[in-house]
């Protein structure tokens, strides 16, 4: 893992709020934000990221888990996970709490 500008974000805790439900299928994960009524389709990699985030409770913990699952991804995995978290937070699919 590299140390870069995303380091503070990596220390954030993450949770999937109660108003978000999702179900994983072979080709995609379907996510529903019950507050907005909007469905979101995630590709298998993004669905795996969402599951890892929920299981780990932190971005750094999810990154460790995902690194074991995708050992060839290298530093790209970190930037992809941070970008996924930013997009998911904007859509109300996850809540992040950054630690000081």
N, C-alpha and C positions, 0 to 999 in steps of 0.2 A: 504494500500500500504506500502510496506517495503522501507526502505532507505538502499540501497546497492550500489554496484559498478555500477549499471545501471542508477543511479540517474542523472548524467550529460546527458546521452543519452535521458532520459525521457523529458528533457527540450528542445530537438531539435524540430525545425519546420520541417514539412514534406510537400512535394507536389508530386503529380503524374505529371511527365513531359508531355508536349504536344505530344511527340513521343510514348506515351504509351496509349493504348486504352483497355478497358475491358468491358465485358458483363457478368452479373450474370445470372445463370440458377439455377434450383432447386438443382442439384447435384454438380455443380461446377461453378467457375468463370473462364472464359477464358480471359487471358491477352496476348496482342500482343505488343511486343516492335518493333515499326516500323523501328528503326535504325538498329537492328540486324536481323529482320525478324523472330524472335523466338517467338513461342507460349508457354505459361505457363498455366497449369491447376492448379487451387487452389481449395482445398476442401472448403465446406461451411464456416467453421470457418475462414480460411485464407481470403476468399472472404469478409466476414464480417469485418475482421480487415482492409483490404484495403479500403473498403468503409468508415469505421470509421476514418481512417487516413486522407483520402481526405476531409471528411466533417469537421473534427476538425482542420486540419492544424497544429497539433502538436501531438507528441506521448502522452504527458500527457493528453491532451484533449480527444484523442481517448481512452486512458485507462479508463478515467472517464465514457465515453459513454459505453464502452464494459463491465465495471464492473456492470453497471445498467442492461445490457442485459444478462450477465452471472454472477449473484450474487454468485453462488456457486463455482466459479473458484478460488477465493482467490488469494494468491501471485503467483500462477502458471501462471495466466493470464499475469501478468507483464513480467515475464521471457519469456513466449511464444511470446508476442507482440514484445519485444526487439529482440528476435531471428528472428522473421518474418521480422522485419525492416532490420536487417543485411543482410539477404538473398535477400530480395527484392532490397536493394541498390546495392548489388554485381551484380545483374542481370539487373540493370539499370531501374527498374520498379518504384522506388521512388527516390527522392532526399532529403537528410537530411542536415539541417544546424544547427550545434550544437552551442549553445550560450555559451559564455565564463563564 
